[in-house]
Amino acid sequence: MPTALSYELHQLTARLDRAADGLLRSHAGVSYARFLALFAVSEGAASQRELARWLGQTEPSTSRMVGVLAAQGWLNATTVAGAGNRRRLQLTESGTELLDACCHLLEGRFEDLVTRSGVPYAAYQRHTRRLLSQLDTDQQAPSEAGEAA
């Protein structure tokens, strides 16, 4: 079923991710994975556990990523007193500047791609938001498999 929309969406996402990675590496010196981690922190992932959930990674993997981002000076990871290994995450000024530059670069290139494709940008954005909203709704509702069990 290689012509199914679901396959095409996966293909599109994978190609966009690879293109974003190459673009960010060449223009900003950061990988797309590291950019996503910084973006997640800017969107409210305030602890390593929340960041791991946001990124869909294990906590040990996220801990290594946090260490790298902190070593680069893009992220502060401070231990929360009395909370065990819990660390509060916060972008540094240089992390915020990098994130802003990367967001501007990626959004500009994506908008250009959508425009060149002939797809109305506002309509694409509206439909994408509706699909994401539906996924959020479905994720919050009990699954049919869980109800049958």
Phi and psi in radians as a Rosetta constraint file:
Dihedral C 1 N 2 CA 2 C 2 CIRCULARHARMONIC -1.158 0.35
Dihedral N 2 CA 2 C 2 N 3 CIRCULARHARMONIC -0.171 0.35
Dihedral C 2 N 3 CA 3 C 3 CIRCULARHARMONIC -1.688 0.35
Dihedral N 3 CA 3 C 3 N 4 CIRCULARHARMONIC 0.069 0.35
Dihedral C 3 N 4 CA 4 C 4 CIRCULARHARMONIC -1.218 0.35
Dihedral N 4 CA 4 C 4 N 5 CIRCULARHARMONIC 2.509 0.35
Dihedral C 4 N 5 CA 5 C 5 CIRCULARHARMONIC -1.004 0.35
Dihedral N 5 CA 5 C 5 N 6 CIRCULARHARMONIC -0.680 0.35
Dihedral C 5 N 6 CA 6 C 6 CIRCULARHARMONIC -1.050 0.35
Dihedral N 6 CA 6 C 6 N 7 CIRCULARHARMONIC -0.724 0.35
Dihedral C 6 N 7 CA 7 C 7 CIRCULARHARMONIC -1.124 0.35
Dihedral N 7 CA 7 C 7 N 8 CIRCULARHARMONIC -0.786 0.35
Dihedral C 7 N 8 CA 8 C 8 CIRCULARHARMONIC -1.089 0.35
Dihedral N 8 CA 8 C 8 N 9 CIRCULARHARMONIC -0.652 0.35
Dihedral C 8 N 9 CA 9 C 9 CIRCULARHARMONIC -1.142 0.35
Dihedral N 9 CA 9 C 9 N 10 CIRCULARHARMONIC -0.715 0.35
Dihedral C 9 N 10 CA 10 C 10 CIRCULARHARMONIC -1.101 0.35
Dihedral N 10 CA 10 C 10 N 11 CIRCULARHARMONIC -0.736 0.35
Dihedral C 10 N 11 CA 11 C 11 CIRCULARHARMONIC -1.101 0.35
Dihedral N 11 CA 11 C 11 N 12 CIRCULARHARMONIC -0.782 0.35
Dihedral C 11 N 12 CA 12 C 12 CIRCULARHARMONIC -1.055 0.35
Dihedral N 12 CA 12 C 12 N 13 CIRCULARHARMONIC -0.820 0.35
Dihedral C 12 N 13 CA 13 C 13 CIRCULARHARMONIC -1.075 0.35
Dihedral N 13 CA 13 C 13 N 14 CIRCULARHARMONIC -0.783 0.35
Dihedral C 13 N 14 CA 14 C 14 CIRCULARHARMONIC -1.091 0.35
Dihedral N 14 CA 14 C 14 N 15 CIRCULARHARMONIC -0.736 0.35
Dihedral C 14 N 15 CA 15 C 15 CIRCULARHARMONIC -1.195 0.35
Dihedral N 15 CA 15 C 15 N 16 CIRCULARHARMONIC -0.691 0.35
Dihedral C 15 N 16 CA 16 C 16 CIRCULARHARMONIC -1.125 0.35
Dihedral N 16 CA 16 C 16 N 17 CIRCULARHARMONIC -0.714 0.35
Dihedral C 16 N 17 CA 17 C 17 CIRCULARHARMONIC -1.077 0.35
Dihedral N 17 CA 17 C 17 N 18 CIRCULARHARMONIC -0.795 0.35
Dihedral C 17 N 18 CA 18 C 18 CIRCULARHARMONIC -1.119 0.35
Dihedral N 18 CA 18 C 18 N 19 CIRCULARHARMONIC -0.731 0.35
Dihedral C 18 N 19 CA 19 C 19 CIRCULARHARMONIC -1.127 0.35
Dihedral N 19 CA 19 C 19 N 20 CIRCULARHARMONIC -0.734 0.35
Dihedral C 19 N 20 CA 20 C 20 CIRCULARHARMONIC -1.105 0.35
Dihedral N 20 CA 20 C 20 N 21 CIRCULARHARMONIC -0.717 0.35
Dihedral C 20 N 21 CA 21 C 21 CIRCULARHARMONIC -1.074 0.35
Dihedral N 21 CA 21 C 21 N 22 CIRCULARHARMONIC -0.837 0.35
Dihedral C 21 N 22 CA 22 C 22 CIRCULARHARMONIC -1.091 0.35
Dihedral N 22 CA 22 C 22 N 23 CIRCULARHARMONIC -0.749 0.35
Dihedral C 22 N 23 CA 23 C 23 CIRCULARHARMONIC -1.089 0.35
Dihedral N 23 CA 23 C 23 N 24 CIRCULARHARMONIC -0.833 0.35
Dihedral C 23 N 24 CA 24 C 24 CIRCULARHARMONIC -1.178 0.35
Dihedral N 24 CA 24 C 24 N 25 CIRCULARHARMONIC -0.689 0.35
Dihedral C 24 N 25 CA 25 C 25 CIRCULARHARMONIC -1.094 0.35
Dihedral N 25 CA 25 C 25 N 26 CIRCULARHARMONIC -0.754 0.35
Dihedral C 25 N 26 CA 26 C 26 CIRCULARHARMONIC -1.356 0.35
Dihedral N 26 CA 26 C 26 N 27 CIRCULARHARMONIC -0.574 0.35
Dihedral C 26 N 27 CA 27 C 27 CIRCULARHARMONIC -1.736 0.35
Dihedral N 27 CA 27 C 27 N 28 CIRCULARHARMONIC -0.431 0.35
Dihedral C 27 N 28 CA 28 C 28 CIRCULARHARMONIC -2.231 0.35
Dihedral N 28 CA 28 C 28 N 29 CIRCULARHARMONIC -0.125 0.35
Dihedral C 28 N 29 CA 29 C 29 CIRCULARHARMONIC 1.219 0.35
Dihedral N 29 CA 29 C 29 N 30 CIRCULARHARMONIC 0.504 0.35
Dihedral C 29 N 30 CA 30 C 30 CIRCULARHARMONIC -2.411 0.35
Dihedral N 30 CA 30 C 30 N 31 CIRCULARHARMONIC 2.537 0.35
Dihedral C 30 N 31 CA 31 C 31 CIRCULARHARMONIC -1.378 0.35
Dihedral N 31 CA 31 C 31 N 32 CIRCULARHARMONIC 2.827 0.35
Dihedral C 31 N 32 CA 32 C 32 CIRCULARHARMONIC -1.130 0.35
Dihedral N 32 CA 32 C 32 N 33 CIRCULARHARMONIC -0.641 0.35
Dihedral C 32 N 33 CA 33 C 33 CIRCULARHARMONIC -1.081 0.35
Dihedral N 33 CA 33 C 33 N 34 CIRCULARHARMONIC -0.736 0.35
Dihedral C 33 N 34 CA 34 C 34 CIRCULARHARMONIC -1.231 0.35
Dihedral N 34 CA 34 C 34 N 35 CIRCULARHARMONIC -0.662 0.35
Dihedral C 34 N 35 CA 35 C 35 CIRCULARHARMONIC -1.023 0.35
Dihedral N 35 CA 35 C 35 N 36 CIRCULARHARMONIC -0.807 0.35
Dihedral C 35 N 36 CA 36 C 36 CIRCULARHARMONIC -1.056 0.35
Dihedral N 36 CA 36 C 36 N 37 CIRCULARHARMONIC -0.652 0.35
Dihedral C 36 N 37 CA 37 C 37 CIRCULARHARMONIC -1.118 0.35
Dihedral N 37 CA 37 C 37 N 38 CIRCULARHARMONIC -0.785 0.35
Dihedral C 37 N 38 CA 38 C 38 CIRCULARHARMONIC -1.106 0.35
Dihedral N 38 CA 38 C 38 N 39 CIRCULARHARMONIC -0.727 0.35
Dihedral C 38 N 39 CA 39 C 39 CIRCULARHARMONIC -1.073 0.35
Dihedral N 39 CA 39 C 39 N 40 CIRCULARHARMONIC -0.763 0.35
Dihedral C 39 N 40 CA 40 C 40 CIRCULARHARMONIC -1.054 0.35
Dihedral N 40 CA 40 C 40 N 41 CIRCULARHARMONIC -0.722 0.35
Dihedral C 40 N 41 CA 41 C 41 CIRCULARHARMONIC -1.105 0.35
Dihedral N 41 CA 41 C 41 N 42 CIRCULARHARMONIC -0.722 0.35
Dihedral C 41 N 42 CA 42 C 42 CIRCULARHARMONIC -1.141 0.35
Dihedral N 42 CA 42 C 42 N 43 CIRCULARHARMONIC -0.433 0.35
Dihedral C 42 N 43 CA 43 C 43 CIRCULARHARMONIC -1.599 0.35
Dihedral N 43 CA 43 C 43 N 44 CIRCULARHARMONIC 0.072 0.35
Dihedral C 43 N 44 CA 44 C 44 CIRCULARHARMONIC 2.045 0.35
Dihedral N 44 CA 44 C 44 N 45 CIRCULARHARMONIC -0.007 0.35
Dihedral C 44 N 45 CA 45 C 45 CIRCULARHARMONIC -1.289 0.35
Dihedral N 45 CA 45 C 45 N 46 CIRCULARHARMONIC 1.631 0.35
Dihedral C 45 N 46 CA 46 C 46 CIRCULARHARMONIC -1.657 0.35
Dihedral N 46 CA 46 C 46 N 47 CIRCULARHARMONIC -0.047 0.35
Dihedral C 46 N 47 CA 47 C 47 CIRCULARHARMONIC -2.386 0.35
Dihedral N 47 CA 47 C 47 N 48 CIRCULARHARMONIC 2.879 0.35
Dihedral C 47 N 48 CA 48 C 48 CIRCULARHARMONIC -1.091 0.35
Dihedral N 48 CA 48 C 48 N 49 CIRCULARHARMONIC -0.643 0.35
Dihedral C 48 N 49 CA 49 C 49 CIRCULARHARMONIC -1.110 0.35
Dihedral N 49 CA 49 C 49 N 50 CIRCULARHARMONIC -0.810 0.35
Dihedral C 49 N 50 CA 50 C 50 CIRCULARHARMONIC -1.113 0.35
Dihedral N 50 CA 50 C 50 N 51 CIRCULARHARMONIC -0.678 0.35
Dihedral C 50 N 51 CA 51 C 51 CIRCULARHARMONIC -1.135 0.35
Dihedral N 51 CA 51 C 51 N 52 CIRCULARHARMONIC -0.755 0.35
Dihedral C 51 N 52 CA 52 C 52 CIRCULARHARMONIC -1.034 0.35
Dihedral N 52 CA 52 C 52 N 53 CIRCULARHARMONIC -0.781 0.35
Dihedral C 52 N 53 CA 53 C 53 CIRCULARHARMONIC -1.080 0.35
Dihedral N 53 CA 53 C 53 N 54 CIRCULARHARMONIC -0.803 0.35
Dihedral C 53 N 54 CA 54 C 54 CIRCULARHARMONIC -1.053 0.35
Dihedral N 54 CA 54 C 54 N 55 CIRCULARHARMONIC -0.719 0.35
Dihedral C 54 N 55 CA 55 C 55 CIRCULARHARMONIC -1.486 0.35
Dihedral N 55 CA 55 C 55 N 56 CIRCULARHARMONIC -0.229 0.35
Dihedral C 55 N 56 CA 56 C 56 CIRCULARHARMONIC 1.242 0.35
Dihedral N 56 CA 56 C 56 N 57 CIRCULARHARMONIC 0.627 0.35
Dihedral C 56 N 57 CA 57 C 57 CIRCULARHARMONIC -2.069 0.35
Dihedral N 57 CA 57 C 57 N 58 CIRCULARHARMONIC 2.958 0.35
Dihedral C 57 N 58 CA 58 C 58 CIRCULARHARMONIC -1.338 0.35
Dihedral N 58 CA 58 C 58 N 59 CIRCULARHARMONIC 2.744 0.35
Dihedral C 58 N 59 CA 59 C 59 CIRCULARHARMONIC -1.119 0.35
Dihedral N 59 CA 59 C 59 N 60 CIRCULARHARMONIC -0.701 0.35
Dihedral C 59 N 60 CA 60 C 60 CIRCULARHARMONIC -1.069 0.35
Dihedral N 60 CA 60 C 60 N 61 CIRCULARHARMONIC -0.695 0.35
Dihedral C 60 N 61 CA 61 C 61 CIRCULARHARMONIC -1.108 0.35
Dihedral N 61 CA 61 C 61 N 62 CIRCULARHARMONIC -0.738 0.35
Dihedral C 61 N 62 CA 62 C 62 CIRCULARHARMONIC -1.159 0.35
Dihedral N 62 CA 62 C 62 N 63 CIRCULARHARMONIC -0.655 0.35
Dihedral C 62 N 63 CA 63 C 63 CIRCULARHARMONIC -1.050 0.35
Dihedral N 63 CA 63 C 63 N 64 CIRCULARHARMONIC -0.726 0.35
Dihedral C 63 N 64 CA 64 C 64 CIRCULARHARMONIC -1.121 0.35
Dihedral N 64 CA 64 C 64 N 65 CIRCULARHARMONIC -0.739 0.35
Dihedral C 64 N 65 CA 65 C 65 CIRCULARHARMONIC -1.088 0.35
Dihedral N 65 CA 65 C 65 N 66 CIRCULARHARMONIC -0.757 0.35
Dihedral C 65 N 66 CA 66 C 66 CIRCULARHARMONIC -1.045 0.35
Dihedral N 66 CA 66 C 66 N 67 CIRCULARHARMONIC -0.732 0.35
Dihedral C 66 N 67 CA 67 C 67 CIRCULARHARMONIC -1.044 0.35
Dihedral N 67 CA 67 C 67 N 68 CIRCULARHARMONIC -0.748 0.35
Dihedral C 67 N 68 CA 68 C 68 CIRCULARHARMONIC -1.139 0.35
Dihedral N 68 CA 68 C 68 N 69 CIRCULARHARMONIC -0.799 0.35
Dihedral C 68 N 69 CA 69 C 69 CIRCULARHARMONIC -1.132 0.35
Dihedral N 69 CA 69 C 69 N 70 CIRCULARHARMONIC -0.653 0.35
Dihedral C 69 N 70 CA 70 C 70 CIRCULARHARMONIC -1.191 0.35
Dihedral N 70 CA 70 C 70 N 71 CIRCULARHARMONIC -0.713 0.35
Dihedral C 70 N 71 CA 71 C 71 CIRCULARHARMONIC -1.109 0.35
Dihedral N 71 CA 71 C 71 N 72 CIRCULARHARMONIC -0.534 0.35
Dihedral C 71 N 72 CA 72 C 72 CIRCULARHARMONIC -1.343 0.35
Dihedral N 72 CA 72 C 72 N 73 CIRCULARHARMONIC -0.200 0.35
Dihedral C 72 N 73 CA 73 C 73 CIRCULARHARMONIC 1.493 0.35
Dihedral N 73 CA 73 C 73 N 74 CIRCULARHARMONIC 0.276 0.35
Dihedral C 73 N 74 CA 74 C 74 CIRCULARHARMONIC -1.706 0.35
Dihedral N 74 CA 74 C 74 N 75 CIRCULARHARMONIC -0.237 0.35
Dihedral C 74 N 75 CA 75 C 75 CIRCULARHARMONIC -2.543 0.35
Dihedral N 75 CA 75 C 75 N 76 CIRCULARHARMONIC 2.402 0.35
Dihedral C 75 N 76 CA 76 C 76 CIRCULARHARMONIC -1.757 0.35
Dihedral N 76 CA 76 C 76 N 77 CIRCULARHARMONIC 2.312 0.35
Dihedral C 76 N 77 CA 77 C 77 CIRCULARHARMONIC -2.198 0.35
Dihedral N 77 CA 77 C 77 N 78 CIRCULARHARMONIC 1.798 0.35
Dihedral C 77 N 78 CA 78 C 78 CIRCULARHARMONIC -1.915 0.35
Dihedral N 78 CA 78 C 78 N 79 CIRCULARHARMONIC 2.441 0.35
Dihedral C 78 N 79 CA 79 C 79 CIRCULARHARMONIC -1.248 0.35
Dihedral N 79 CA 79 C 79 N 80 CIRCULARHARMONIC 2.368 0.35
Dihedral C 79 N 80 CA 80 C 80 CIRCULARHARMONIC -1.563 0.35
Dihedral N 80 CA 80 C 80 N 81 CIRCULARHARMONIC 2.082 0.35
Dihedral C 80 N 81 CA 81 C 81 CIRCULARHARMONIC -1.034 0.35
Dihedral N 81 CA 81 C 81 N 82 CIRCULARHARMONIC 2.299 0.35
Dihedral C 81 N 82 CA 82 C 82 CIRCULARHARMONIC 1.329 0.35
Dihedral N 82 CA 82 C 82 N 83 CIRCULARHARMONIC 0.195 0.35
Dihedral C 82 N 83 CA 83 C 83 CIRCULARHARMONIC -2.079 0.35
Dihedral N 83 CA 83 C 83 N 84 CIRCULARHARMONIC 0.453 0.35
Dihedral C 83 N 84 CA 84 C 84 CIRCULARHARMONIC 1.174 0.35
Dihedral N 84 CA 84 C 84 N 85 CIRCULARHARMONIC -2.246 0.35
Dihedral C 84 N 85 CA 85 C 85 CIRCULARHARMONIC -1.532 0.35
Dihedral N 85 CA 85 C 85 N 86 CIRCULARHARMONIC 0.091 0.35
Dihedral C 85 N 86 CA 86 C 86 CIRCULARHARMONIC -1.078 0.35
Dihedral N 86 CA 86 C 86 N 87 CIRCULARHARMONIC 2.293 0.35
Dihedral C 86 N 87 CA 87 C 87 CIRCULARHARMONIC -2.179 0.35
Dihedral N 87 CA 87 C 87 N 88 CIRCULARHARMONIC 2.324 0.35
Dihedral C 87 N 88 CA 88 C 88 CIRCULARHARMONIC -1.487 0.35
Dihedral N 88 CA 88 C 88 N 89 CIRCULARHARMONIC 2.335 0.35
Dihedral C 88 N 89 CA 89 C 89 CIRCULARHARMONIC -1.892 0.35
Dihedral N 89 CA 89 C 89 N 90 CIRCULARHARMONIC 2.420 0.35
Dihedral C 89 N 90 CA 90 C 90 CIRCULARHARMONIC -2.658 0.35
Dihedral N 90 CA 90 C 90 N 91 CIRCULARHARMONIC 2.368 0.35
Dihedral C 90 N 91 CA 91 C 91 CIRCULARHARMONIC -1.172 0.35
Dihedral N 91 CA 91 C 91 N 92 CIRCULARHARMONIC 2.488 0.35
Dihedral C 91 N 92 CA 92 C 92 CIRCULARHARMONIC -1.462 0.35
Dihedral N 92 CA 92 C 92 N 93 CIRCULARHARMONIC 3.056 0.35
Dihedral C 92 N 93 CA 93 C 93 CIRCULARHARMONIC -1.077 0.35
Dihedral N 93 CA 93 C 93 N 94 CIRCULARHARMONIC -0.764 0.35
Dihedral C 93 N 94 CA 94 C 94 CIRCULARHARMONIC -1.205 0.35
Dihedral N 94 CA 94 C 94 N 95 CIRCULARHARMONIC -0.550 0.35
Dihedral C 94 N 95 CA 95 C 95 CIRCULARHARMONIC -1.140 0.35
Dihedral N 95 CA 95 C 95 N 96 CIRCULARHARMONIC -0.708 0.35
Dihedral C 95 N 96 CA 96 C 96 CIRCULARHARMONIC -1.147 0.35
Dihedral N 96 CA 96 C 96 N 97 CIRCULARHARMONIC -0.727 0.35
Dihedral C 96 N 97 CA 97 C 97 CIRCULARHARMONIC -1.122 0.35
Dihedral N 97 CA 97 C 97 N 98 CIRCULARHARMONIC -0.755 0.35
Dihedral C 97 N 98 CA 98 C 98 CIRCULARHARMONIC -1.087 0.35
Dihedral N 98 CA 98 C 98 N 99 CIRCULARHARMONIC -0.818 0.35
Dihedral C 98 N 99 CA 99 C 99 CIRCULARHARMONIC -1.027 0.35
Dihedral N 99 CA 99 C 99 N 100 CIRCULARHARMONIC -0.810 0.35
Dihedral C 99 N 100 CA 100 C 100 CIRCULARHARMONIC -1.044 0.35
Dihedral N 100 CA 100 C 100 N 101 CIRCULARHARMONIC -0.785 0.35
Dihedral C 100 N 101 CA 101 C 101 CIRCULARHARMONIC -1.113 0.35
Dihedral N 101 CA 101 C 101 N 102 CIRCULARHARMONIC -0.737 0.35
Dihedral C 101 N 102 CA 102 C 102 CIRCULARHARMONIC -1.155 0.35
Dihedral N 102 CA 102 C 102 N 103 CIRCULARHARMONIC -0.763 0.35
Dihedral C 102 N 103 CA 103 C 103 CIRCULARHARMONIC -1.044 0.35
Dihedral N 103 CA 103 C 103 N 104 CIRCULARHARMONIC -0.783 0.35
Dihedral C 103 N 104 CA 104 C 104 CIRCULARHARMONIC -1.080 0.35
Dihedral N 104 CA 104 C 104 N 105 CIRCULARHARMONIC -0.783 0.35
Dihedral C 104 N 105 CA 105 C 105 CIRCULARHARMONIC -1.100 0.35
Dihedral N 105 CA 105 C 105 N 106 CIRCULARHARMONIC -0.880 0.35
Dihedral C 105 N 106 CA 106 C 106 CIRCULARHARMONIC -1.141 0.35
Dihedral N 106 CA 106 C 106 N 107 CIRCULARHARMONIC -0.776 0.35
Dihedral C 106 N 107 CA 107 C 107 CIRCULARHARMONIC -1.126 0.35
Dihedral N 107 CA 107 C 107 N 108 CIRCULARHARMONIC -0.704 0.35
Dihedral C 107 N 108 CA 108 C 108 CIRCULARHARMONIC -1.083 0.35
Dihedral N 108 CA 108 C 108 N 109 CIRCULARHARMONIC -0.784 0.35
Dihedral C 108 N 109 CA 109 C 109 CIRCULARHARMONIC -1.172 0.35
Dihedral N 109 CA 109 C 109 N 110 CIRCULARHARMONIC -0.691 0.35
Dihedral C 109 N 110 CA 110 C 110 CIRCULARHARMONIC -1.185 0.35
Dihedral N 110 CA 110 C 110 N 111 CIRCULARHARMONIC -0.733 0.35
Dihedral C 110 N 111 CA 111 C 111 CIRCULARHARMONIC -1.070 0.35
Dihedral N 111 CA 111 C 111 N 112 CIRCULARHARMONIC -0.696 0.35
Dihedral C 111 N 112 CA 112 C 112 CIRCULARHARMONIC -1.115 0.35
Dihedral N 112 CA 112 C 112 N 113 CIRCULARHARMONIC -0.741 0.35
Dihedral C 112 N 113 CA 113 C 113 CIRCULARHARMONIC -1.063 0.35
Dihedral N 113 CA 113 C 113 N 114 CIRCULARHARMONIC -0.809 0.35
Dihedral C 113 N 114 CA 114 C 114 CIRCULARHARMONIC -1.113 0.35
Dihedral N 114 CA 114 C 114 N 115 CIRCULARHARMONIC -0.752 0.35
Dihedral C 114 N 115 CA 115 C 115 CIRCULARHARMONIC -1.078 0.35
Dihedral N 115 CA 115 C 115 N 116 CIRCULARHARMONIC -0.799 0.35
Dihedral C 115 N 116 CA 116 C 116 CIRCULARHARMONIC -1.123 0.35
Dihedral N 116 CA 116 C 116 N 117 CIRCULARHARMONIC -0.475 0.35
Dihedral C 116 N 117 CA 117 C 117 CIRCULARHARMONIC -1.329 0.35
Dihedral N 117 CA 117 C 117 N 118 CIRCULARHARMONIC -0.266 0.35
Dihedral C 117 N 118 CA 118 C 118 CIRCULARHARMONIC 1.543 0.35
Dihedral N 118 CA 118 C 118 N 119 CIRCULARHARMONIC 0.030 0.35
Dihedral C 118 N 119 CA 119 C 119 CIRCULARHARMONIC -1.485 0.35
Dihedral N 119 CA 119 C 119 N 120 CIRCULARHARMONIC 2.241 0.35
Dihedral C 119 N 120 CA 120 C 120 CIRCULARHARMONIC -1.105 0.35
Dihedral N 120 CA 120 C 120 N 121 CIRCULARHARMONIC 2.152 0.35
Dihedral C 120 N 121 CA 121 C 121 CIRCULARHARMONIC -1.004 0.35
Dihedral N 121 CA 121 C 121 N 122 CIRCULARHARMONIC -0.820 0.35
Dihedral C 121 N 122 CA 122 C 122 CIRCULARHARMONIC -1.090 0.35
Dihedral N 122 CA 122 C 122 N 123 CIRCULARHARMONIC -0.681 0.35
Dihedral C 122 N 123 CA 123 C 123 CIRCULARHARMONIC -1.177 0.35
Dihedral N 123 CA 123 C 123 N 124 CIRCULARHARMONIC -0.738 0.35
Dihedral C 123 N 124 CA 124 C 124 CIRCULARHARMONIC -1.062 0.35
Dihedral N 124 CA 124 C 124 N 125 CIRCULARHARMONIC -0.778 0.35
Dihedral C 124 N 125 CA 125 C 125 CIRCULARHARMONIC -1.103 0.35
Dihedral N 125 CA 125 C 125 N 126 CIRCULARHARMONIC -0.753 0.35
Dihedral C 125 N 126 CA 126 C 126 CIRCULARHARMONIC -1.083 0.35
Dihedral N 126 CA 126 C 126 N 127 CIRCULARHARMONIC -0.796 0.35
Dihedral C 126 N 127 CA 127 C 127 CIRCULARHARMONIC -1.181 0.35
Dihedral N 127 CA 127 C 127 N 128 CIRCULARHARMONIC -0.682 0.35
Dihedral C 127 N 128 CA 128 C 128 CIRCULARHARMONIC -1.092 0.35
Dihedral N 128 CA 128 C 128 N 129 CIRCULARHARMONIC -0.772 0.35
Dihedral C 128 N 129 CA 129 C 129 CIRCULARHARMONIC -1.107 0.35
Dihedral N 129 CA 129 C 129 N 130 CIRCULARHARMONIC -0.671 0.35
Dihedral C 129 N 130 CA 130 C 130 CIRCULARHARMONIC -1.120 0.35
Dihedral N 130 CA 130 C 130 N 131 CIRCULARHARMONIC -0.737 0.35
Dihedral C 130 N 131 CA 131 C 131 CIRCULARHARMONIC -1.128 0.35
Dihedral N 131 CA 131 C 131 N 132 CIRCULARHARMONIC -0.766 0.35
Dihedral C 131 N 132 CA 132 C 132 CIRCULARHARMONIC -1.105 0.35
Dihedral N 132 CA 132 C 132 N 133 CIRCULARHARMONIC -0.699 0.35
Dihedral C 132 N 133 CA 133 C 133 CIRCULARHARMONIC -1.099 0.35
Dihedral N 133 CA 133 C 133 N 134 CIRCULARHARMONIC -0.720 0.35
Dihedral C 133 N 134 CA 134 C 134 CIRCULARHARMONIC -1.136 0.35
Dihedral N 134 CA 134 C 134 N 135 CIRCULARHARMONIC -0.705 0.35
Dihedral C 134 N 135 CA 135 C 135 CIRCULARHARMONIC -1.065 0.35
Dihedral N 135 CA 135 C 135 N 136 CIRCULARHARMONIC -0.732 0.35
Dihedral C 135 N 136 CA 136 C 136 CIRCULARHARMONIC -1.067 0.35
Dihedral N 136 CA 136 C 136 N 137 CIRCULARHARMONIC -0.773 0.35
Dihedral C 136 N 137 CA 137 C 137 CIRCULARHARMONIC -1.089 0.35
Dihedral N 137 CA 137 C 137 N 138 CIRCULARHARMONIC -0.808 0.35
Dihedral C 137 N 138 CA 138 C 138 CIRCULARHARMONIC -1.105 0.35
Dihedral N 138 CA 138 C 138 N 139 CIRCULARHARMONIC -0.642 0.35
Dihedral C 138 N 139 CA 139 C 139 CIRCULARHARMONIC -1.185 0.35
Dihedral N 139 CA 139 C 139 N 140 CIRCULARHARMONIC -0.550 0.35
Dihedral C 139 N 140 CA 140 C 140 CIRCULARHARMONIC -1.399 0.35
Dihedral N 140 CA 140 C 140 N 141 CIRCULARHARMONIC -0.439 0.35
Dihedral C 140 N 141 CA 141 C 141 CIRCULARHARMONIC -1.430 0.35
Dihedral N 141 CA 141 C 141 N 142 CIRCULARHARMONIC 2.599 0.35
Dihedral C 141 N 142 CA 142 C 142 CIRCULARHARMONIC -1.077 0.35
Dihedral N 142 CA 142 C 142 N 143 CIRCULARHARMONIC 2.439 0.35
Dihedral C 142 N 143 CA 143 C 143 CIRCULARHARMONIC -1.293 0.35
Dihedral N 143 CA 143 C 143 N 144 CIRCULARHARMONIC 2.676 0.35
Dihedral C 143 N 144 CA 144 C 144 CIRCULARHARMONIC -1.096 0.35
Dihedral N 144 CA 144 C 144 N 145 CIRCULARHARMONIC -0.605 0.35
Dihedral C 144 N 145 CA 145 C 145 CIRCULARHARMONIC -1.165 0.35
Dihedral N 145 CA 145 C 145 N 146 CIRCULARHARMONIC -0.669 0.35
Dihedral C 145 N 146 CA 146 C 146 CIRCULARHARMONIC -1.199 0.35
Dihedral N 146 CA 146 C 146 N 147 CIRCULARHARMONIC -0.602 0.35
Dihedral C 146 N 147 CA 147 C 147 CIRCULARHARMONIC -1.236 0.35
Dihedral N 147 CA 147 C 147 N 148 CIRCULARHARMONIC -0.589 0.35
Dihedral C 147 N 148 CA 148 C 148 CIRCULARHARMONIC -1.300 0.35
Dihedral N 148 CA 148 C 148 N 149 CIRCULARHARMONIC -0.423 0.35
